[in-house]
Amino acid sequence: MNNQRILAHFQESAELKTKAAALLAHPIEQAVELMFTALSNGNKILACGNGGSAADCQHFAAELVGRFERERLPLPALALTTDTSILTAISNDYSYQDIFTKQVQAFGQSGDVLLALSTSGNSANVLAAVDAALERDMRIVALTGKGGGAIGKRLTDADVHICVPHDRTARIQEVHLLTIHCLCDGIDVALFGGDAND
């Protein structure tokens, strides 16, 4: 890999983040408000996604249960991507499409939030989890790209769609990670006020 190719990755990522900032600031703000309301009411956030998005789910849950940038009480968030016994049992006994759905049915309650990540917006198991969450009167925050796909079409007016304006998976994932950090920061400020650096 030559130096020019590396620089091109950085440039494309930087340009996308600048473009996405203007488009996504408002839906990210809406997502923070949705999550803040749920947590304030004693509800929790469940997160699901595949591959790199699964890692992002775990990252998000770790920041809430542990901490983001300030010392505070733990917040209830659960990545539905981590229990290998649950994941393998459901995929073996039912289907891979059901791995998140059954967990949403087991753990999700009215007022909870599902953070659904899919760079294409078409992941069948994430879409099925969205349907299960809506059946349980949960709210959805969907992080997608590539136009939002089937997940974007499934959301209601009460949900939040954060769709990265790009078609390249790596770039979408990079903006998803920044979005997750914005969500964590926004939740902390909404719940505890001020600035972590004050």
Buried (B, 14 or more C-beta within 10 A) or exposed (E): EEEEEEEEEEEBBEEBBEBBEEEBEEBBBBBBBBBBBBBEEEBBBBBBBBBBBBBBBBBBBBBBEEBBEBEBEEBBBBBBBEBEEBBEEBBEEEEBBBBBBBBBBEEBEEBBBBBBBBBBBBBBBBBBBBBBBBEBEBBBBBBBBBBBBBBBEBBEEEBBBBBBBBEBBEBBBBBBBBBBBBBBBBBBBBBEEEEBEE
